Amino acid sequence: MPIIDEKIDQVKRIFTTYLGNKGLRKTSERFFILEEVYARDGHFDVETLYITMKDKDHSVSRATVYNTLDLLIDCDLVSRHQFGQNLAEYEKAYGYKQHDHLLCTECHKVVEFCDPRVHNIQKNVGDLLGYEVMHHSLILYANCKKENCENRNK
């Protein structure tokens, strides 16, 4: 069984258990949304996900997409980010290495990076203050140094 199929099976099991524990219905729409999220790479917004679902002839409403994403966030299968714009962006979370983001404030390009020192800071602060840090979010806001920044000098 390919790794991708194994991961989809794992997240489906996690989501099924989560829904059962919360007494929520296990609808086909919720699982179609889960599968679509895990078939994607990178960040996405609700509208893009909704249009993709419609293009694949899945009858889901925007409300169902929003509500399902909230459930997926609650059970740690999806992460939500607010990259300085009014539009929230999402990404799959299960089985993916913790990473942080750098955002160009001019062209809004998002670059992911991982620096083990951030994890060390998280652990040290938690230990110092007597907390178990569950997760963190770090966004660095910057401007592209490259001449090809899409919005530079506009």
N, C-alpha and C positions, 0 to 999 in steps of 0.2 A: 504494500500500500504506500503510495507516495506520501512524502512528508506533509504536503499541503492538505491532502485528504485526511491525514491523521490529525492535523491541527483543527480542521473544520469539525471533525468528529468530537475532539476534546472540547471545543468551545460550545458545541451543541449540547454536550452532556452537562457542562457547567451551567449553561443557560436554562436547560430543562430542570435541573436541580434547584436553581435560584427561583424560577417561576413557581415550582411546586412548593418550596418553602414559604413563599410569599402568598400562596393561594391564588396565583394569577393564571389566566388561561394560556395554554400552549398553542397559540394560533399559527397557522401556516404563514401569515403575513409577517409575524415577528421573526420566524426562522428564515424567510426569504431575505429580510433585511439583514439579519446576522450573516447569512451566506454572502450577500453582496458586499458587506463591509469587509469581510475576510478575503474576498476575491480581489480587492483593490490594493494598490500600493500608495503610500504617502497619505497626505492630508486631503480631506474632502469637506464640503459643506452640505447642509441639509438639502438645499435645492438641487445640487448635482446628484445626490443619492436618490432623491425623489424622481427626478427625470429619468435616471437610469432604470429605476424600478418600473416606471410607466413604459419606457421603451421596450422592456422585457415582458410587457403585458401582465405585470403583477398589479392587481387592483388594490393599491394602498393609498391612503390619504396622507397629506402632509402631517396631519396630527398624529397618525399612526407612526410615521417615520420619527417625528420628534419624541413621542412617548416611548418608542422602542429604544431609541438612542439613550434616553434617560435611564431606562432599565439596564441597558448594556454598560453604561457608565457605573451605575450602582453596583453591578456585580463584577466590576474591574475588567470587562472585556473590551471597553472602548475608553479613550481619553478625549476630553474636550479641551480646546485651547482658545483663548481670546488673544489674537495677535495684534492688538491695538486698533483693529477695525471694529465696526459694529457686528460683523459676521463671525460667528463661532465656527471653528474648524475642528474636525474630529479625526482620529486615527485609531486603528486597532491597537490593543494593548497586551493581549495575552501572548506570552511567549516571546515578547520583543524586548530587547535590551533597553534599560532606562537610558534616556537621552534627553538632551536639552536643545533649545532652539535659538538661533540668531536670526533676527528679522531686519531686512533693509527697510528703513522708514520711507525711502523714496519709491522703490519699485515693488515693495511688499514681498520680495522673494524670501522664503523661509529655508534656512539651512539647518540641518540637524547635526549635532556633534555630541560626542561622549568624552568626558574627561573624568578619570577616576578620582581626581581631587575633589570634585563636587560631591561624590558619594562619601568621601572621607569627612568633609565638612558636615554633611548631613548627620553622619554617625556621631561625630564628636559633639555637635550641638545637642543632639538628643541625649547623649550620655551625660553631658555637663548639666543639662537642665532636668534630667530625670524623665525623659520621654522616649517612647519608641516611635520614631518617625516612620510613618507608613509609606509615604511617597512625597515627592516634591515637584515643583514646576519652576523652571528657570528660563526666562526669555531675555536675551540680550538684544537691545535695540541699537542699530548701527546704520551707517550709510555705506553702500557699495563703494569700494575704491576704484572699481573698474570703470572705464570710459563707457562701457556698454550698458550701464544701469538704465533700465527702460524709461525711467522718469526723470533722470538727471537733466538739469538745465531746461526744464519745460516751463 
